[in-house]
Amino acid sequence: MISRRSSSASGSRGAGRLLMWSAAAAVTCAAVGLSGSIAANATTTKAAPAAQAATNPVGDKDKDKFIPYPRLDSANIVTAFTVAAAGVTPTASTTFTGSARRGRVFVNDGTGWADLTPVFGGYLYDITLAASPSTALSVVPGGGALTSLTSSGIPVGRVRVTVRRADGAILFSDCNVSTTSGTSALPLTSSRCSAPTRL
């Protein structure tokens, strides 16, 4: 009887030890796993994002399609001429180059770039340049100057700048690049451009 009880008691104590060892192992494993996770987070550093380039990376089509790329145009405009009762004779011309980029429009008159964005206002996408039209030659008092560049009989002294705005509007403005007596009025400035007209 005594031996049986001792054997039974020993078996209970062994089972209890095994159960306690299993519980301790589980707690230890959990603690190791948690401390490992914390250690990993503690050693990971977050670098500040790099500065973005001025243009999107090549191949990023989803973003590229929203960027208005440069639009260029050029036109040769008479900037010097002589005036006589018989008519107007061109003596010199200048090639003007227009550029529309990222919402602004500029025109190069051979001396530098003039920002014509204030003339039109808003976000601008496209630009074209051409000689402004003229009406029939009007009477030239004294034969030395035109009454107006618009009445020269031929396109002289003015460049027509046409742009497309973000809202879809197409506008043009005529800018004087000569005086009525036939001398150059460069460099070009926005103050010499007419109020924009919508097509």
Secondary structure, DSSP 8 states (H G I E B T S, - for coil): -HHHHHHHHHHHHHHHHHHHHHHHHHHHHHHHHHHHHHHHHHH----------SS--TT-HHHHTTS---EEEEEEEEEEEEEETTEEEEEEEEEEEEEEETBEEEEE-SS-EEE-HHHH-S-EEEEEEEE----S----GGGTS-S-GGGSSS--SEEEEEEEETTS-EEEEEEE-B-TTS-B--S--GGGB---EE-
